[in-house]
Amino acid sequence: MGILTPDPGLVFWTTLTFFILVFIMKKVAWKPILRALKVREEYIEFSLRDANLAKEELARISEKQKEIIDEGRRQRDDIIREARDLKDEIIKDAKEAAQKEATRIINQTHEQMERDKREAILTIKHQISLLSLEIASKILREELISQDRQESVIRQHLQEISFN
């Protein structure tokens, strides 16, 4: 016979061997194989369930993380805003204090200038009066050199002064 044409005896024995092998497998190995497949299936289901739970937990954690980051950003923005407000207030207070100090110094300077002016005027008046007295005394000395002249001046002044 040729290679491609089957022999009926060979087909019979091959079929018989196959069914015997299936029968032995069914009696001996089929239950442990099915049990192993069942265990494997349960393990895969359990793993998938755990993976889904882990995925959900990861999503919750991710959401919580976003909330915490957003809260941190809000707090950062609030702190920056408060710092800017405080800076503006400090600058405003410093400007006001500088303005008050400048006004106080200007007023002090004006007062000091007024005092110096009054003092200078008093000094000038005093010097003018001293000069006037000196000039008057020189004029009187010159005019009152003679005895006659002294007596006439005294009489003239006595007449001007009224004795009450």
C-alpha positions in Angstrom: 0.0 0.0 0.0 0.9 3.5 -0.5 1.5 6.1 2.1 -1.7 8.0 1.3 -4.1 5.1 1.5 -5.0 4.0 5.0 -5.0 0.3 5.9 -8.3 -0.8 7.6 -6.5 -2.6 10.4 -4.4 0.4 11.2 -7.5 2.6 11.4 -9.3 0.1 13.6 -6.4 -0.2 16.1 -5.8 3.6 16.1 -9.5 4.2 16.8 -9.5 1.6 19.5 -6.4 3.0 21.2 -7.9 6.5 21.0 -11.1 5.5 22.8 -9.2 3.5 25.4 -7.0 6.5 26.1 -10.1 8.7 26.3 -11.7 6.3 28.8 -8.6 6.1 30.9 -8.3 9.8 30.8 -11.9 10.3 31.8 -11.6 7.9 34.8 -8.1 9.0 36.0 -7.1 12.4 34.7 -10.2 14.2 33.6 -11.4 15.3 37.1 -8.0 16.6 38.3 -7.7 18.5 35.0 -11.2 20.0 35.3 -10.5 20.8 39.0 -7.2 22.5 38.0 -9.0 24.4 35.3 -11.7 25.4 37.8 -9.1 26.6 40.3 -7.3 28.5 37.5 -10.6 30.1 36.4 -11.4 31.1 40.0 -7.9 32.5 40.5 -8.2 34.6 37.3 -11.7 35.9 38.4 -10.3 36.7 41.9 -7.3 38.5 40.2 -9.6 40.4 37.9 -11.8 41.4 40.9 -8.7 42.5 42.8 -7.4 44.4 39.8 -10.8 46.2 39.4 -10.8 47.1 43.2 -7.2 48.3 42.9 -8.2 50.4 39.8 -11.1 51.9 41.7 -8.9 52.6 44.7 -6.3 54.2 42.5 -9.0 56.4 40.9 -10.2 57.4 44.4 -6.7 58.2 45.5 -6.0 60.1 42.3 -9.2 62.2 42.9 -8.2 62.8 46.5 -4.7 63.8 45.3 -6.2 66.3 42.9 -8.4 67.7 45.6 -5.4 68.1 47.9 -3.4 69.7 45.2 -6.2 72.1 44.4 -6.6 73.0 48.1 -2.8 73.6 48.3 -3.0 75.9 45.3 -5.9 77.8 46.8 -4.0 78.1 50.1 -0.9 79.3 48.2 -3.0 81.9 46.3 -4.5 83.1 49.5 -1.1 83.4 51.2 0.3 85.3 48.2 -2.7 87.6 48.2 -2.4 88.2 51.9 1.3 88.9 51.5 0.7 91.4 48.7 -2.0 93.1 50.8 0.4 93.2 53.7 3.2 94.6 51.5 0.9 97.3 50.1 -0.3 98.2 53.6 3.3 98.4 54.9 4.3 100.5 52.0 1.3 102.8 52.5 2.0 103.1 56.2 5.7 103.8 55.5 4.7 106.5 53.0 2.3 108.1 55.5 4.9 108.0 58.2 7.5 109.5 55.9 5.0 112.2 54.9 4.2 113.0 58.5 7.9 113.1 59.4 8.6 115.3 56.4 5.8 117.6 57.4 7.1 117.7 61.0 10.6 118.5 59.8 9.3 121.2 57.5 7.3 122.7 60.3 10.2 122.5 62.7 12.4 124.2 60.1 9.8 127.0 59.6 9.6 127.5 63.3 13.4 127.6 63.6 13.6 130.1 60.8 10.9 132.3 62.5 12.9 132.1 65.7 16.1 132.9 63.9 14.4 135.8 62.1 13.0 137.2 65.3 16.3 136.9 67.0 18.1 138.5 64.0 15.5 141.4 64.1 16.0 141.8 67.8 19.8 141.8 67.4 19.5 144.3 64.5 17.2 146.5 66.6 19.5 146.3 69.5 22.5 147.2 67.4 20.5 150.1 65.8 19.6 151.4 69.2 23.2 151.2 70.3 24.3 153.0 67.2 21.5 155.6 67.6 22.6 156.2 71.2 26.2 156.4 70.2 25.3 158.8 67.4 23.1 160.8 69.7 25.7 161.0 72.3 28.3 162.2 69.7 25.9 164.8 68.4 25.0 166.0 71.9 28.7 166.2 72.8 29.3 168.3 69.8 26.3 170.5 70.4 26.8 170.8 74.1 30.4 171.7 74.0 29.7 175.2 75.1 28.1 176.1 78.5 25.6 178.4 77.0 24.4 175.9 74.6 23.9 173.4 77.4 21.8 175.8 79.4 19.6 176.7 76.5 18.9 173.0 75.6 18.1 172.3 79.3 15.7 175.2 79.4 14.0 174.2 76.2 13.4 170.7 77.4 12.2 171.9 80.7 9.6 174.0 79.0 8.5 171.1 76.9 8.0 168.9 79.9 5.1 169.9 81.9 5.2 169.2 85.7 1.9 168.2 87.0 
